Amino acid sequence: MARAFNFSAGPAILPLSVLEKAAGEFVDYAGKGMSLIEMSHRGKEYDKVHAEATALLKEILGIPEGYKVLFLGGGATMQFGMIPMNLLPAGKSADYVNTGAWGQKAIEDAQRIGKVRVVWDGKAEKYMRWPKLSELKWDENAAYAHITTNETIGGIENWEWPDTGKVPLVADMSSDFLSRPVPVEKFGLIYAGAQKNVGPAGVTIVIIREDLAMASPNLPIYLQYKTHYENDSLYNTPPVFSIYMVKLVLEWLKAAGGLPAMAELAKKRAAVVYNAIDGSGGYYRCPVATESRSLMNIVWRLPSEALEEKFLKEAGEKKLLQLKGHRSVGGCRASVYNAMPMEGVQALTAFMAEFQKNNPAV
Ligand SMILES: *Cc1c(COP(=O)(O)O)cnc(C)c1O
């Protein structure tokens, strides 16, 4: 098999060794004569997977006492609703930072539930940067404060952790989760859909502090964090296959040196691409403010839409896949998550140089 370089924003590239391991034990798990996905989620085999995935996340992220890891369904999108449903009581308001398409969606869902104050809105600046911390004037009586650490579509990432004092900080980390160390103790709740950097679609990882999980408004049972907190995400059938895949990715990540190693690699990979863009004499253009550039989702434009179309077509012929920018913004985007090998970005930038030579701007 000639493996493509998959630059998709999500579902996204996973380590080949993980895919092979999963394939190898898919039909006959641990010599039981059946697949893990055919087994009870209350059985010994699955229980071990569940416990190991949890323990690995705790270890890799250094999650302190008083927090739990939850494995939930519904994607990061479900968290847009669950967070205000659980944490935004009537009479309170929640602070949100609007850094792009995902921040905006989180805001819209919270507004369906309660009162929202937008602390900073990047819309007028076309979401080209993450605000400086000095621009964020938090409400010290807010129920919580919500940020999106990496805007997957806009290609901007947060590089300074906000301090919201006593107000619980809530973060959508879907697209930069496990790409760098995170001071979990600064957060009340962290969530991430697995399909960007941690596994297949189907499971969302939520790291929640106990006091927040215990706020239990009268909601349907699945929608209460308390349910999952008290039952270790085994109140109902969890997405067992997705969690199993996450476990394999976590084992791979730990063996590869953990989050410091991932952060180092992310810097190196992204530098290769940004250097190619910046060194192209303006042929390739990254619209994002330099200090907010994402190391995970790199966006750029070409001199014309016609050239962009040609670029994407020819890249595809070279097995450099999924480089099209999100339909809402156009242009090109390379998502370079943990599993992207250095050869991937080298092949991409070699192609960029060749394409520019063959297609001068008119
Ligand atoms: C992809 C993404 C989401 C939505 O995730 P789903 O799992 O599809 O609901 C939310 N936030 C960010 C930052 C994302 O990248």
The ligand as an SDF file (V2000), in Angstrom:
LIG
                    3D

 15 15  0  0  0  0  0  0  0  0999 V2000
  -14.1310   19.7750   14.9370 C   0  0  0  0  0  0  0  0  0  0  0  0
  -14.3050   20.7430   16.0250 C   0  0  0  0  0  0  0  0  0  0  0  0
  -15.5020   20.8160   16.7630 C   0  0  0  0  0  0  0  0  0  0  0  0
  -16.7050   19.9630   16.4390 C   0  0  0  0  0  0  0  0  0  0  0  0
  -16.4430   18.6560   16.7180 O   0  0  0  0  0  0  0  0  0  0  0  0
  -17.5260   17.4880   16.5100 P   0  0  0  0  0  0  0  0  0  0  0  0
  -16.8680   16.3540   17.2130 O   0  0  0  0  0  0  0  0  0  0  0  0
  -17.6700   17.3040   15.0380 O   0  0  0  0  0  0  0  0  0  0  0  0
  -18.7780   17.9150   17.1440 O   0  0  0  0  0  0  0  0  0  0  0  0
  -15.5760   21.7190   17.7870 C   0  0  0  0  0  0  0  0  0  0  0  0
  -14.5440   22.5090   18.0990 N   0  0  0  0  0  0  0  0  0  0  0  0
  -13.3830   22.4780   17.4180 C   0  0  0  0  0  0  0  0  0  0  0  0
  -12.2650   23.3780   17.8170 C   0  0  0  0  0  0  0  0  0  0  0  0
  -13.2230   21.5870   16.3650 C   0  0  0  0  0  0  0  0  0  0  0  0
  -12.0700   21.5320   15.6950 O   0  0  0  0  0  0  0  0  0  0  0  0
  1  2  1  0
  2  3  1  0
  2 14  2  0
  3  4  1  0
  3 10  2  0
  4  5  1  0
  5  6  1  0
  6  7  2  0
  6  8  1  0
  6  9  1  0
 10 11  1  0
 11 12  2  0
 12 13  1  0
 12 14  1  0
 14 15  1  0
M  END
$$$$
